[in-house]
Amino acid sequence: MSLVQKLKSWLFARKMRQAQLANKTKHLSVNFDSAKTIGLIFEGTNLEQREQVLAFASQLKKEGKKVRMLAFMDNKVDNSGHAFKNFNRNDLDFSLCPKSDEAKNFIGTPLDLLINLSMKSIEPLAYVLASANARFRVGPYDPEANYYELMIDLSKGKKLSDYIKQVEVYLNKMQSTHEAAV
C-alpha cells in the first residue's frame, strides 16, 4: 500500500469515528410493519444488482412505504438519468467520503430503516451508513462494521436476492420499540 493510500485510509477512519460520534440519532429496533420510511443504499454499477434493488424498492412502495435510494457508482462518468439518487468517484473528497449534495441530503433525512444492499464493503457507503439519520441500520455481516443494529451473515456464494430474502425474514420477525420517524 502506497503512502498516499495509507494516508487516505487513516483520514477515512478518522472521519468515520467523527461521524459516529456526531450521530445523535436514537437507535431502536424497527420491523417492516412499523417502518414508514426506508432507505436503501447500494453499489449501483452492476446492472443485475441494480435491477434487483429497484424491484425490492418497488415492492416496498406497493406496501405503502416511503423509499429513498442512494447508489454509489464506482466510476467517474455522468450517471444522471437513473430512477435513484447516486454519486460516484468524482463526488468523493480525498479521504473517500462523499461530498455530493445527494449524499448529504440522504444522510440528513430521517429514516426508520436503512438497509445496505451492497454485498461488499465500500468505504463511501460505510460513511453514509455511519452518518445517516436512521433509527435502525441493517447490512451484511462485516467484522469491521460497528454502525449496524443488525448484521446478516450469509454463507459464501449467496447472491443479493438471497440476502434480500433474509432481510425480509428477520425484519418481519422483529419486535418494534418505537413509533415511526415520519
For each residue, the residues with C-beta under 8 A, 3 or more apart:
1: 5 6 9
2: 5 6
3: 6 7
4: 7 8
5: 1 2 8 9
6: 1 2 3 9 10
7: 3 4 10 11
8: 4 5 11 12 94 95 96
9: 1 5 6 12 13
10: 6 7 13 14
11: 7 8 14 15 94 95
12: 8 9 15 16 95 96 97 123 127
13: 9 10 16 17
14: 10 11 17 18 95
15: 11 12 18 19 95 97 127
16: 12 13 19 20 126 127 130
17: 13 14 20 21
18: 14 15 21 22
19: 15 16 22 23 127 130 131
20: 16 17 23 130 131 146 147
21: 17 18
22: 18 19 131
23: 19 20 130 131 132 133
24:
25: 132 133 134 135
26: 135 178
27: 135 136 137 149
28: 135 136 176 177 178
29: 136 149 174 175 176 177 178
30: 34 35 112 113 135 136 171 174 176 177 178
31: 34 35 171 172 173 174 175 176
32: 35 63 113 168 171 172
33: 172 176
34: 30 31 112 176 178 179 180
35: 30 31 32 38 65 112 113 136 171 180
36: 65 66 112 180 181 182
37: 65 66 67 68 109 110 111 112 113 180 181 182
38: 35 60 65 66 67 68 111 112 113 114 115
39: 67 68 69 70 106 109 111 113 114 115 132 134
40: 53 56 57 67 68 69 70 114 115 117
41: 69 70 71 72 106 114 115 116 117 118 125 128 129
42: 49 50 53 69 70 71 72 116 117 118 125
43: 46 49 71 72 73 74 118 120 122 125
44: 49 50 53 71 72 73 79 82 84 86
45: 50 72 73 74 75
46: 43 49 50
47: 50 51
48: 51 52
49: 42 43 44 46 52 53 117 119 160
50: 42 44 45 46 47 53 54 71
51: 47 48 54 55
52: 48 49 55 56 117 160 161 164
53: 40 42 44 49 50 56 57 69 71 117 160
54: 50 51 57 58 83 84
55: 51 52 58 59
56: 40 52 53 59 60 117 164
57: 40 53 54 60 61 67 69 84
58: 54 55 61 62
59: 55 56 62 63
60: 38 56 57 63 65 67
61: 57 58 64 65 66 67
62: 58 59
63: 32 59 60
64: 61
65: 35 36 37 38 60 61
66: 36 37 38 61
67: 37 38 39 40 57 60 61
68: 37 38 39 40 85 106 109 111
69: 39 40 41 42 53 57 83 84 85
70: 39 40 41 42 84 85 86 87 102 103 106 128
71: 41 42 43 44 50 53 82 84 85 86 87
72: 41 42 43 44 45 86 87 88 98 118 122 124 125
73: 43 44 45 77 79 86 87 88
74: 43 45 88 89 122
75: 45 79 88 89
76: 88 89 90
77: 73 88
78:
79: 44 73 75 82 86 88
80:
81:
82: 44 71 79 86
83: 54 69
84: 44 54 57 69 70 71
85: 68 69 70 71 102 105 106
86: 44 70 71 72 73 79 82 102
87: 70 71 72 73 91 92 98 100 102 103 124
88: 72 73 74 75 76 77 79 91
89: 74 75 76 92
90: 76
91: 87 88 98 99 100 102 103
92: 87 89 96 97 98 99 124
93: 96 97 98 99
94: 8 11
95: 8 11 12 14 15
96: 8 12 92 93 123 124 127
97: 12 15 92 93 123 124 127
98: 72 87 91 92 93 103 104 124 127 128
99: 91 92 93 103 104
100: 87 91 103 104
101: 104 105
102: 70 85 86 87 91 105 106
103: 70 87 91 98 99 100 106 107 124 128
104: 98 99 100 101 107 108
105: 85 101 102 108 109
106: 39 41 68 70 85 102 103 109 128 132
107: 103 104 128 131 132 133
108: 104 105 133
109: 37 39 68 105 106 133
110: 37 133 134 181 182
111: 37 38 39 68 114 132 133 134 135 181
112: 30 34 35 36 37 38 134 135 136 180 181
113: 30 32 35 37 38 39 134 135 136 137 138 171
114: 38 39 40 41 111 129 132 134 136 137 138
115: 38 39 40 41 137 138 139 167
116: 41 42 125 129 137 138 139 140 148
117: 40 41 42 49 52 53 56 160 163 164
118: 41 42 43 72 121 122 125 139 140
119: 49 140 159 160 163
120: 43
121: 118 126 142 144 145
122: 43 72 74 118 125 126
123: 12 96 97 126 127
124: 72 87 92 96 97 98 103 127 128
125: 41 42 43 72 116 118 122 128 129
126: 16 121 122 123 129 130 145 147
127: 12 15 16 19 96 97 98 123 124 130 131
128: 41 70 98 103 106 107 124 125 131 132
129: 41 114 116 125 126 132 137 139 145 147 148
130: 16 19 20 23 126 127 147
131: 19 20 22 23 107 127 128
132: 23 25 39 106 107 111 114 128 129 137
133: 23 25 107 108 109 110 111
134: 25 39 110 111 112 113 114 137
135: 25 26 27 28 30 111 112 113 178 181
136: 27 28 29 30 35 112 113 114 149 150
137: 27 113 114 115 116 129 132 134 147 148 149 150
138: 113 114 115 116 148 149 150 151 152 167 170 171
139: 115 116 118 129 142 145 148 150 151 152
140: 116 118 119 151 152 153 154 163
141: 151 152 153 154
142: 121 139 145 148 151
143:
144: 121
145: 121 126 129 139 142 148 151
146: 20
147: 20 126 129 130 137
148: 116 129 137 138 139 142 145 151
149: 27 29 136 137 138
150: 136 137 138 139 170 171 174
151: 138 139 140 141 142 145 148
152: 138 139 140 141 163 166 167 170
153: 140 141
154: 140 141 158 162 163 166
155: 158
156:
157:
158: 154 155 162 163
159: 119 162 163
160: 49 52 53 117 119 163 164
161: 52 164 165
162: 154 158 159 165 166
163: 117 119 140 152 154 158 159 160 166 167
164: 52 56 117 160 161 167 168
165: 161 162 168 169
166: 152 154 162 163 169 170
167: 115 138 152 163 164 170 171
168: 32 164 165 171 172
169: 165 166 172 173
170: 138 150 152 166 167 173 174
171: 30 31 32 35 113 138 150 167 168 174
172: 31 32 33 168 169
173: 31 169 170
174: 29 30 31 150 170 171
175: 29 31
176: 28 29 30 31 33 34
177: 28 29 30
178: 26 28 29 30 34 135
179: 34
180: 34 35 36 37 112
181: 36 37 110 111 112 135
182: 36 37 110
